Amino acid sequence: MSETILEVQKLKKYFPIKGGILNQTTAEVQAVDVIDFVVARGETLGIVGESGCGKSTTARLLMQLIKHDDGEIIFDGYAVGKSGGITTREMRKRMQMVFQDSYSSLNPRLPVESSIAFGPIVHGVNKSAAQKKARDLLIKVGLNPELFSRRYPHELSGGQRQRVNIARALALEPEVLILDEAVSALDKSVEAQVLNLLMDLKAEFKLTFIFISHDLNVVHYISDRVLVMYLGRVVEIGDVSAVYNYPKHPYTRALISAMPSMDPKKRTEAVPLVGDPPNPISPPSGCRFRTRCPFSEDICAIKEPILIHTDLKKRQSSACHMGDPDSGHSRTNLNGLPK
Amino acid sequence: MSIQNKNSGNKKTVKRKEPLISIENLEVKFINQDATIHAVNGVDINLDKGKVLTILGESGSGKSVTMRSILRLLPPKASLSGSIVLDGKNIIDMSQDQLSSMRGHEVSMIFQEPMVAFDPVYKVGSQIAETVVRHLGTSFNEGLARAKELFDLVQIPSAKSRLSAYPHELSGGMRQRAMIALALACSPKLLLADEPTTALDATVQIQILLLLRELQRELGMSIIFVTHDVGVATEIADELAVMYAGKIVEIGNVNNVIKKPAHPYTRGLLSSTVNSESKGKRLEVIGGSPPDMSKLFEGCAFSPRCNKVLEHCWGQKPTVKSLSINQRASCFNI
């Protein structure tokens, strides 16, 4: 067993925009534009960023729900979908996903027990064994099978449905669970219950989590490492405490200071970032953040900063010219970002 | 602002200035064929001029319905009782004509989804001008000039050209600013905000919150702000009301309620909200799930989930108790 369970190399996905009389591609949305990262076995990697930054596209690419244009996904040492590698079907058995919308991700015509048992049956488990497994999993996620196994999704509350989705994702005994805004639609009191449940299940089944959310507090709570995305690129990655306490990228800092204060006496006084993210169809040249960055210089428009260290040994790395003394940028973030 | 203690009987003790809006014993029921939903079950609110009241609650707690009652923006099957008095006029008794001249003029509202609040086939500038013409009786060009002023006020860059944009041409944050401009067109005394930042990204959300705070101070208006997010409530509120099952369970100065929550529900809500200090700890959760609003509770609606429940909580409704001048809660444990 290797330490790295998942490795993403130069992953790229552009969505074509069709138009005109001949329905030709007129433009492309650069949803995920060449990203690299690794996920260690047993860790929780949080992915944060504003809407449209490519976090959900990344999740879908990992699951191969959409096909990537370029790059490679390496699962447990095997390239996915390559000869000599691992098939998508085999990979999906070992990596499962929970979606934000708990209702639309369950079949409305199947009782929840059948929904949970569906995956194992497809993968060759006999029906009664799969049903037994489904009932066991319902217990694990805190739903009494006597009461819930025959119910349909519309008969459950949002929190209960999300528990069913988690049970279904676990039915194939995966090693990796991708949680794409899995708690975002839930009320706070229910969100806390589901977060506790996820922590318990992670410990019990020795899972690896990829946890995608726009809620920075929740990501801070659950993650070991965090990856910050902006307009299809990774701008910063590292240990959650390092990234949250000493952000190296100006975007990360802005994102963190945009979190509402929980203390009425320490309210946010200044806007950390003006404007909205630019359009991913025609992102700015060079560094994509430069149009909103307070430290933008000429070099930022010319040269694209690269995220150098993506390996697990490095605690923190950022894609910013200020991190490279030879970049030509007049400032440095090596001793923390400028004021 | 305070909630009136109905059991105190005499209100003559302290002579206070007339509140801008005073809601008393508001009840809202939605009568369906098979069930009646008791959405709001006796809400009392007094809001002074120039104050921001935030109503915090989870989905189904009745926070949005309470707010929509003020504009009477509820479907016909809703049945309202109680009183909502704005500047001496009871909104519950208003005719359709009176309502139309109040809406957008004295009281206006901003919504979670600005795309739905605007008409997609008209330019945003003309939609704002239309409101000005309707309520203030100006010419259309004067209305457009006012729209330009408002766009500057809500800090929309290159305001002049943005006036002739269609709603879909604006980004989420811009659209929200344009909706705030629309709501402020006739200088309302009271602005109702229904989760206006929930659909926005964090960096844009804080921009809008700071803008609202600034506008509120500058224009001296009152705001009732509804949210499910403790952080957002903390950023904007002067007064914080926590709703559960159609009732205000705790209300008071935001600092008191956040720092020293008294009601078990408020405490549970705050402790189950993840914050920067939660890491490494197990979250203290409120067990169970929110109540079924088609059933009326005899006692305290929070009893089934409460960790401090007493024998009589099940059968008796708790009354409002003052913890200090700035904080009140309805719970037998206080």
Interface residues (C-beta under 8 A of the other chain):
Chain A: E50 S51 S157 G159 Q160 D187 K188 S189 V190 E191 A192 Q193 L195 N196 M199 H214 D215 L216 N217 V218 H220 Y221 V240 Y244 A254 L255 A258 M259 P260 S261 M262 D263 P264 K265 R267 T268 A270 V271 P272 L273 V274 G275 D276 P277
Chain B: E58 S59 S171 G172 G173 M174 D201 A202 T203 V204 Q205 I206 Q207 L209 L210 H228 D229 V230 G231 V232 T234 E235 A237 V254 N255 I258 K259 G268 L269 S272 T273 V274 N275 S276 S278 K279 R282 L283 E284 V285 I286 G287 S289 P290
